[in-house]
Amino acid sequence: MRHDLVLTAPGVLLVPLEAAHSRPLLALIDDDLWAGMTSPVPRSVDDMDALVRAAHDEPGRTAFAVLADGGEVIGSTSLYDHVPAMARVEIGFTYYARRVWGSRVNPACKLALFTQAFDEWRCARVALRADATNGRSIGAMTRLGAVPEGVLRSHRVRPDGTRGDTAYFSVLADEWPAVRAGLLARLEP
């Protein structure tokens, strides 16, 4: 859905995802970076524009472009499957430029997203998921302090048509203060 929400955290600015971000986002993507996503690897600006339109068309999804200090596009992430009546949301559709992997970017983005979910939207639960073979993403969720909930077998269809398992993690409202403290500690200079 379209939105005007802007989120900030140390070193990053999350702005509404727009077609103007398609070209710089496309420049970040390669086959390995995109592994684990459910959509085919975008190969052209038109492909990326289609993904932006799909994000706008999906109810309950708040999609962002991730900007570094200075305004450079370094990735994208979303809050999605937001169900206010159930006080829950998921974080996903996340990818970053390889050069920021292992940096403060992911913890900063997660701090901004969790803050929005728990402190502004008053969610009771924030979930995260990844293809069960995506060790890098699973490791990142574990470092955030998210609790593993299990694996949903044959939960998704990969772009090549094969079935994939999904590893689920979550953070609950009463766990948020400890997760926030951990994220803030990771963001200290």
TAHU-V962093 format. One record per run of one state. SS is the DSSP state (H for helix, E for strand, - for the rest). FROM is the first residue (numbers start at 1). LEN is the number of residues. Records with the same first field share a line. If there is no record, write none. Layout:
BEGIN
SS=FROM-LEN ; FROM-LEN
END
This chain:
BEGIN
-=1-6 ; 10-2 ; 17-2 ; 27-4 ; 35-10 ; 58-4 ; 69-4 ; 87-1 ; 97-1 ; 101-4 ; 121-4 ; 132-3 ; 145-2 ; 158-5 ; 187-3
E=7-3 ; 12-5 ; 62-7 ; 73-11 ; 88-9 ; 125-7 ; 147-11 ; 163-10
H=19-8 ; 31-4 ; 45-13 ; 84-3 ; 98-3 ; 105-16 ; 135-10 ; 173-14
END
